[in-house]
Amino acid sequence: AKSYLSKNALSAEFPSGIDPARALVSWGPLPPAGEAAFSVSPGKIEFTWETGTADAKKHSKDHVMMLAYNTEEKFAFYSLCGLKRKAGKDELEIPNGLPGGKYEIYISFISEARTELSNSQYLGNVELG
């Protein structure tokens, strides 16, 4: 992980020294989410992804992993085993007492047997708190 970050994601343009859009928080052979996106509504971050592709159908039992990370406060909230890929959506509850600031949002998948991962995908950032 450190080698990947050193080669691909280090950037003096960011306070943390890491470009969130180029960082991976998980990596592996599973296919990534197609057409992944997020939106924020009261108390939660809603994640969506495509379910109609051949990869999505073949890996329909994989579970979504969702992450929101505040690089300035070094605070994260996440789900390591959300709904199955075939659901096409899931929600990440925003915890009470959340430190305010910009949160970097990532999505990835883990196999039903918990033995394989997909590369994470950076979806963007949002101000919370």
C-alpha positions, -999 to 999 in steps of 0.1 A, spaced: 0 0 0 28 24 9 46 17 -24 14 23 -44 7 56 -26 43 67 -30 42 61 -68 7 72 -75 -10 94 -49 16 117 -33 10 153 -40 22 185 -23 -10 201 -34 -29 185 -5 -25 191 32 -22 154 39 3 150 11 -19 124 -6 -43 131 -35 -75 114 -24 -87 109 -60 -56 88 -67 -54 69 -35 -66 33 -31 -81 22 2 -87 -14 -10 -73 -33 -39 -79 -67 -55 -92 -87 -84 -130 -82 -81 -146 -58 -106 -153 -22 -95 -187 -7 -92 -200 5 -125 -215 40 -127 -210 45 -89 -222 77 -73 -232 91 -39 -256 117 -26 -262 131 9 -296 133 26 -303 140 63 -284 116 85 -269 94 57 -248 91 26 -266 72 -2 -244 51 -26 -256 38 -59 -240 16 -86 -249 -2 -118 -263 -38 -116 -270 -47 -152 -235 -54 -165 -221 -89 -170 -195 -83 -142 -222 -71 -118 -244 -101 -125 -215 -125 -122 -205 -110 -88 -240 -102 -75 -233 -117 -41 -203 -94 -33 -210 -69 -6 -204 -32 -8 -178 -14 14 -184 23 19 -160 49 34 -161 86 43 -128 99 55 -119 134 68 -82 138 61 -78 169 83 -94 154 114 -82 119 106 -117 106 113 -135 80 93 -169 62 93 -175 32 72 -193 -1 65 -171 -31 57 -200 -54 47 -230 -36 33 -257 -48 10 -250 -72 -19 -238 -58 -52 -271 -69 -68 -290 -43 -46 -275 -14 -66 -276 9 -36 -269 12 1 -267 38 28 -239 49 52 -253 64 84 -237 97 94 -227 93 131 -238 118 158 -211 141 170 -193 140 136 -163 163 133 -172 189 107 -152 193 75 -146 178 41 -150 140 37 -135 120 9 -159 93 -3 -149 58 -15 -167 26 -26 -154 -10 -31 -166 -46 -29 -157 -76 -8 -166 -112 -19 -192 -131 0 -165 -154 14 -145 -123 25 -115 -135 6 -112 -110 -22 -117 -72 -27 -121 -48 -56 -99 -18 -61 -116 12 -43 -131 40 -63 -130 76 -53 -164 92 -57 -156 127 -46 -159 148 -14 -186 165 6 -188 189 35 -204 174 65 -210 184 101 
